[in-house]
Amino acid sequence: MADGRYLLVDVREPNEVAAEAYPGGIVVPLSSFDPSGIPDPEGKQVVFACRSGKRSVTASLAAQNAGLPYDRHLAGGMLGWKAAGLPTRTGG
C-alpha cells in the first residue's frame, strides 16, 4: 500500500472501523455493499479486507458478479494484519 499499488477496501462495519482501522483503507461496509461504491482504483489493485478474511471473500465475489475484476482479498484480515506487526489506526 505504501508504494501506491493497492487500494484496500475495508468491508467491516463502521463501529469496527472506529475501534481499529487499516491505515489508508477505504470503508465500504458489507451490510450495505454496493460495488459501485468502490472509488476508481486509478490503476491500483483492489484488495478487500475485513476482520478475519470471510467477509472480504464475499465482497470480492459480489464485485466480480457485478462485472468488476476485483478478485483479491486480505487472507487473515485484521487479525492477520496485526499478527504480522503491521500498524493500525484508531478513530475510523
C-alpha positions as CSV (number, residue, x, y, z in Angstrom):
1,M,0.0,0.0,0.0
2,A,2.8,2.4,0.8
3,D,4.1,2.3,-2.8
4,G,0.6,3.0,-4.2
5,R,0.0,-0.4,-5.8
6,Y,-3.1,-1.3,-3.8
7,L,-6.5,0.1,-2.8
8,L,-7.6,-1.6,0.4
9,V,-11.4,-1.7,0.7
10,D,-12.4,-2.5,4.3
11,V,-15.8,-4.1,4.3
12,R,-16.2,-4.2,8.1
13,E,-18.9,-2.2,9.8
14,P,-18.4,1.5,10.9
15,N,-18.3,0.5,14.6
16,E,-15.5,-2.0,13.9
17,V,-13.5,0.5,11.9
18,A,-14.0,3.2,14.6
19,A,-12.2,0.9,17.1
20,E,-9.4,-0.1,14.8
21,A,-8.7,0.7,11.1
22,Y,-6.3,-0.1,8.3
23,P,-4.2,2.9,7.6
24,G,-5.0,4.2,4.1
25,G,-8.0,1.9,3.7
26,I,-11.4,3.0,2.5
27,V,-14.6,1.7,4.1
28,V,-17.5,0.1,2.1
29,P,-19.4,-1.9,4.7
30,L,-20.6,-5.3,3.6
31,S,-24.0,-4.8,5.2
32,S,-24.8,-2.2,2.6
33,F,-22.2,-3.3,0.0
34,D,-22.6,-1.9,-3.5
35,P,-19.7,-2.5,-5.8
36,S,-20.4,0.9,-7.4
37,G,-19.4,2.5,-4.1
38,I,-15.8,1.5,-4.6
39,P,-13.9,4.5,-5.9
40,D,-12.0,4.3,-9.1
41,P,-8.8,2.5,-8.1
42,E,-6.8,4.6,-10.7
43,G,-4.6,1.7,-11.7
44,K,-4.2,0.2,-8.3
45,Q,-5.2,-3.4,-7.5
46,V,-8.3,-3.6,-5.3
47,V,-7.9,-5.8,-2.2
48,F,-10.9,-6.4,0.1
49,A,-10.3,-6.7,3.9
50,C,-12.3,-7.5,7.0
51,R,-11.6,-8.9,10.4
52,S,-10.7,-12.5,9.6
53,G,-11.0,-12.9,5.8
54,K,-14.5,-14.2,5.4
55,R,-16.5,-11.1,4.6
56,S,-13.7,-9.9,2.2
57,V,-14.2,-13.1,0.1
58,T,-18.0,-12.3,0.0
59,A,-17.3,-8.7,-1.1
60,S,-14.8,-9.9,-3.8
61,L,-17.4,-12.4,-5.2
62,A,-20.1,-9.7,-5.2
63,A,-17.8,-7.3,-7.1
64,Q,-17.0,-10.0,-9.6
65,N,-20.7,-10.8,-10.1
66,A,-21.2,-7.1,-10.8
67,G,-18.6,-7.4,-13.6
68,L,-15.6,-5.9,-11.8
69,P,-12.2,-7.6,-12.0
70,Y,-11.6,-7.4,-8.2
71,D,-10.6,-10.9,-7.1
72,R,-8.2,-10.2,-4.3
73,H,-8.8,-10.3,-0.5
74,L,-6.5,-10.0,2.5
75,A,-6.2,-13.5,3.9
76,G,-6.5,-13.4,7.7
77,G,-7.9,-9.9,7.7
78,M,-7.2,-7.5,10.5
79,L,-6.2,-10.4,12.7
80,G,-3.5,-11.4,10.3
81,W,-2.5,-7.8,9.7
82,K,-1.9,-7.3,13.4
83,A,-0.2,-10.7,13.8
84,A,2.3,-9.6,11.1
85,G,3.1,-6.5,13.2
86,L,1.6,-4.0,10.7
87,P,0.2,-0.7,12.1
88,T,-3.4,0.2,12.7
89,R,-5.1,3.4,13.5
90,T,-8.0,4.3,15.7
91,G,-10.9,6.6,15.2
92,G,-12.2,5.2,12.0
